[in-house]
Amino acid sequence: MIISRTPFRISFVGGGTDLQSFYNEEGGAVISTAINKYVYITVKKQNDLHPHRIRISYSTTENVEKVTDIKHPIVREVLGYLGVNHPIEITSIADIPARTGLGSSSTFTVGLLNAIHALNGEHVSSKKLAEEACYIEIEKLGRPIGKQDQYAAAFGGMNSMIFNPDESVSVSPIICKEEIRKKLFGNLLSFYTGITRDTNEILREQINNKNTNHNSLRELKKMVTDFKNTIENGQNIDHLGEILHQSWMKKRQLTQNITNTKIDGYYENARKAGAIGGKLLGAGGGGFLLIYADKHKHAAIRESLKDLIELNFDYESEGSKIIYIA
């Protein structure tokens, strides 16, 4: 039996520039961080006593005889890609619901790849896990998504990622004093809007609007440098909140479905209560609302968003890892 643990992520700035339609022309850039919320995946070889060769448990349970019969698209493609032909049981448990903007699909893919490799007696690098996850989701499944989530889940930590036109990706850790990182995370709040959404539809619309969105994406890319310099310099940490606000104002122009009147209302309530900035996490349309504010404003912001569920989280330095082998 193997158990992998893979972190969810929060994307700060640059989201959208990691889509192939943009980085193939100008290169993309994103800053994101792993957080201490996880997907746990258990994989175990089965013996002949079990009535079905393959058993998969997630929000539903599948019992099938062949890999090609699996309905879960990621599990089916991962097992096929890695050539699994022995009886197997796979179970997944997550701290966060899917379709909420924290990269759940890619986190699951990275964690499953890591677990199956370990079951096969293979240790693979973070880079290879991320590359394989991108191949499964983007190439095999044809999903209109970017690359940042796979790399965030595989590498962990807080990183600056560069997406090059030749398809290569450079991942560099953000170098800052521990006290600055703790202050950043201490000033962050996150609330679940209760709205789940189909990321693929939002991203397809964004890709279709690529000609009109190009200037906005350029501006979002520039904010990555500003965010990186601010946190590494550590002189005016509250400027990060201003960058998040500028980024959200720019990103909401990419498609009609990124926000709605309810989400806008939540954000304005938080701003009136003292938030410097914030954004919806992920492609938009729902999920988690990230807020940046001085800690002494947190009580007022929580009161202004009392109808929402708060997510308590912290920094995670490690990416996907194997936590149990038996």
Secondary structure, 3 states (H helix, E strand, C coil): CEEEEEEEEEEEECCCCCCHHHHHHHCEEEEEEEEEEEEEEEEEECCCCCCCCEEEECCCEEEECCHHHCCCHHHHHHHHHCCCCCCEEEEEEECCCCCCCCCHHHHHHHHHHHHHHHHCCCCCCHHHHHHHHHHHHHHHCCCCCCCHHHHHHHHCCEEEEEECCCCCEEEEECCCCHHHHHHHHHCEEEEECCCCCCHHHHHHHHHHCHHHHHHHHHHHHHHHHHHHHHHHHCCCCCHHHHHHHHHHHHHCCCCHHHCCHHHHHHHHHHHHCCCCEEEECCCCCCCEEEEECCHHHHHHHHHHCCCCEECCCCECCCCCEEEEEC
